Amino acid sequence: MPTTTKRKPVVRIHLREAKLKGYHVKDRADSRRRVLTSGINRKRVTYAEIVRRLNALAIMNKRTHPGTTAKIRADMLYLKHKYRDEKPKKRSARSRTRRR
């Protein structure tokens, strides 16, 4: 009896139109980032919606267009530093002492 291999299920990421209106990967970095920040500042889309959308685009392009994925990931990192990074917490004097 021949053995059959199990096929992995195909993952479909459904993207609706006009969530990232004006965002094109072929544009320069400053214009791409201007579109992303204006969407958040004007409260058209939330930070989470943009990151989800960019992540889906990066996943869909990672094998066929790695350069595109690198640009998208760089934009995601830019947004993270601009909107989500908190200032580093100061360590207390007690935590700096060496314990034995």
C-alpha positions as CSV (number, residue, x, y, z in Angstrom):
1,M,0.0,0.0,0.0
2,P,1.6,3.3,-1.0
3,T,2.1,5.9,1.6
4,T,0.6,9.3,1.1
5,T,2.1,12.5,2.3
6,K,0.0,15.0,4.1
7,R,-0.3,18.3,2.3
8,K,0.0,21.4,4.4
9,P,-3.1,23.6,4.2
10,V,-2.8,26.7,2.1
11,V,-3.0,29.8,4.2
12,R,-4.9,32.6,2.6
13,I,-4.5,36.2,3.8
14,H,-7.4,38.3,2.7
15,L,-6.5,41.9,2.0
16,R,-9.2,44.5,1.5
17,E,-8.7,47.5,-0.7
18,A,-7.8,51.0,0.5
19,K,-6.5,50.3,4.0
20,L,-3.1,51.8,3.1
21,K,-4.3,54.4,0.7
22,G,-1.3,55.9,-1.1
23,Y,1.3,53.4,0.2
24,H,3.4,52.0,-2.6
25,V,6.5,49.9,-2.0
26,K,8.1,51.4,-5.2
27,D,8.1,54.9,-3.7
28,R,11.0,56.3,-1.7
29,A,11.2,55.6,2.0
30,D,10.3,59.1,3.1
31,S,7.1,59.2,1.0
32,R,6.1,55.8,2.1
33,R,6.6,56.7,5.8
34,R,4.8,60.0,5.3
35,V,1.7,58.2,4.0
36,L,1.8,55.8,7.0
37,T,2.2,58.5,9.6
38,S,-0.5,60.7,8.1
39,G,-2.9,57.8,8.2
40,I,-2.3,57.3,11.9
41,N,-2.2,61.1,12.7
42,R,-5.4,61.7,10.9
43,K,-7.0,58.7,12.6
44,R,-8.0,57.1,9.4
45,V,-6.4,53.8,10.5
46,T,-4.9,52.6,13.7
47,Y,-1.3,51.5,14.3
48,A,-2.4,47.9,14.7
49,E,-4.3,47.9,11.4
50,I,-1.3,49.3,9.6
51,V,1.1,46.8,11.1
52,R,-1.2,43.8,10.4
53,R,-1.5,44.9,6.8
54,L,2.2,45.5,6.3
55,N,3.0,42.1,7.9
56,A,0.6,40.4,5.6
57,L,2.2,42.0,2.6
58,A,5.6,41.1,3.8
59,I,4.6,37.4,4.3
60,M,3.1,37.2,0.9
61,N,6.2,38.6,-0.8
62,K,9.0,37.0,1.2
63,R,9.8,34.2,-1.2
64,T,9.2,35.9,-4.5
65,H,10.3,39.5,-3.8
66,P,12.7,39.6,-0.8
67,G,13.7,43.2,-1.6
68,T,10.1,44.3,-1.2
69,T,9.8,42.4,2.0
70,A,12.9,44.2,3.4
71,K,11.4,47.6,2.6
72,I,8.1,46.7,4.3
73,R,9.9,45.3,7.4
74,A,11.9,48.6,7.5
75,D,8.7,50.6,7.4
76,M,7.3,48.4,10.2
77,L,10.4,49.0,12.3
78,Y,10.1,52.8,11.7
79,L,6.5,52.8,12.9
80,K,7.5,50.8,15.9
81,H,10.2,53.2,16.9
82,K,8.0,56.2,16.3
83,Y,4.8,55.1,18.0
84,R,5.4,52.1,20.2
85,D,8.9,52.4,21.8
86,E,8.9,53.6,25.4
87,K,11.8,55.3,27.0
88,P,14.1,52.8,28.7
89,K,13.4,52.5,32.4
90,K,16.1,53.6,34.8
91,R,17.6,50.9,36.9
92,S,17.5,51.4,40.6
93,A,20.7,51.6,42.6
94,R,19.8,48.4,44.3
95,S,19.6,46.4,41.1
96,R,23.0,47.6,40.1
97,T,24.7,46.1,43.1
98,R,26.2,42.7,42.7
99,R,24.7,39.8,44.5
100,R,26.5,36.7,45.6
